[in-house]
Amino acid sequence: MRRRQTIAFVTMLAALLAGCNRGGETPEVDRLRPRVGRAPRIDFGKGDLPTEIACRRFASRLEHAAANADWAEINRCVDWEGLAVQIGDALDGGEELADSLDVDVRTAITANGGLLRKILSQVDGGAYRLVRFRRGPEGVRALFRLAGTSQLDYHEFLLKKQGAEVVASDLRIYSKGELISETLLQTLQPLLHQHDQYAGASPWQRDYFFQDLETLAAIQHAIKAGNPAAALQLFDTLPTAMKEMKPVQLLRYHSAVVSNDADLVEAATADYDRLFPDDPAIDLIAIGAFRVQQRYREALSALDRLDRRLGGDSYLDIIRARLYLRAGELEPAARLARVAIANYPSSEFAHDVFLAVLIIERDHEALYNAMHAYEQRLSPAWGDLRERPEFAHFVESPYGRRWLEEHHPRHSSGVSLASAESPVDEFLIWTGPTGVSIEAKLVARTPTELQLGTRDGQVLYVPLENLNAASRAQAELFLR
């Protein structure tokens, strides 16, 4: 293949495989592994299949490498050379062309950190986690979840022995609905066809072909730049044959979703479903499309289909809970949020859904307890709840007032330490039940609270229940 054609191929490949599936209701990183039981056992190590220990070592290497952006190690997890040879052998172009393709494909998928760098860079602060191992006609497969701040996808690695280690021979990307080898073959076949067709053509005819490939790169750039209108205009300039390629249709869909135009999303989804009926990618696509259109029941049905296709993933309960909340169905939203919190206690989104339900229901006692449970696991930035409209009813309730006293001790409105009659001249240490301490003078004590004067001259009102036993005893000692 000519040098320019190789460059065009790399550009095309990036556009096909590195597009994000941003339409779904995507959770944030799952900071801890789920508190769920292990998946049913499968038969490892039978015949040519790798052993369970070797498969788990592969998964651990890949998770660690993805977490540390170790692209060299990630590339070592895949047999790219074997994949390139497989693709070259599958194309009908003669031995010389196959040898050339081996070089070109290896260059395209391993240069600058490799193809997986383009795909896994979408983690965007999220996590790459093993969901389970599965066995089928293709052998043992490792299913991974890619969960970024704006991305949800699943990758399934086909595993094989390579000496004492296990590597991946191919990778299925769920949002693309096919193996990487299939995407590469579908990309190279038209390239080879055009190569043969244009070999004797005039230069201006050949340039049209390369311009189409460059248009795809421009579409991807427009999506990343947040300009979906420009991306869709560029899509309309492509020839019909290229428009109807699966990855190009996916780029169109992503552009439509980013535009937040329900009509554009519906048209893009309908065309994709017509061109590729029952395609695995349509489940991930449909979740986002139906959410944008506020067709939450259909989004939930698409999510259920995806869950069955995956063999089950408890992480999807977080997305289910959010969809039910958007649909105004509070009971299933709360129930699923509780399940998600139990399985993923460090998921901010799971906690947020549960709090949202309690705010709507005005269950102030449950909301108070849930917020404390949230704080014990994470460090949410609450800010001043009095400035957040959604908490207006809560802060007026007894539980809300208690929360404010705990998190925002009241300052005296007109009493300064200088004018206060203090029974104790020295500054003492006052400690709460969680170990947080302040240095202050004791000003006064009521049956329910202390007045403490700080070094900067302010007087704080601190409920007795916010002090530990030693500090309460200290107050009793000085105020007898």
Secondary structure, 3 states (H helix, E strand, C coil): CCHHHHHHHHHHHHHHHCCCCCCCCCCCCCCCCCCCCCCCCCCCCCCCCCCHHHHHHHHHHHHHHHHCCCHHHHHHCECHHHHHHHHHHHCCCHHHHHHHHHHHHHHHHHHHHCHHHHHHHHHCCCEEEEEEEEEECCEEEEEEEEEECCEEEEEEEEEEEECCEEEEEEEEECCCCEEHHHHHHHHHHHHHHHHHHHCCCCHHHHHHHHHHHHHHHHHHHHHHCCCHHHHHHHHHCCCHHHHCCHHHHHHHHHHHHHHCCHHHHHHHHHHHHHHCCCCCHHHHHHHHHHHHCCCHHHHHHHHHHHHHHHCCCCCHHHHHHHHHHHCCCHHHHHHHHHHHHHHCCCCHHHHHHHHHHHHHHCCHHHHHHHHHHHHHHCCCCCCCHHHCHHHHHHHHCHHHHHHHHHHCCEECCCCCCCCCCCCCCCCEEEECCCCCEEEEEEEEECCCEEEEEECCCCEEEEEHHHCCHHHHHHHHHHCC
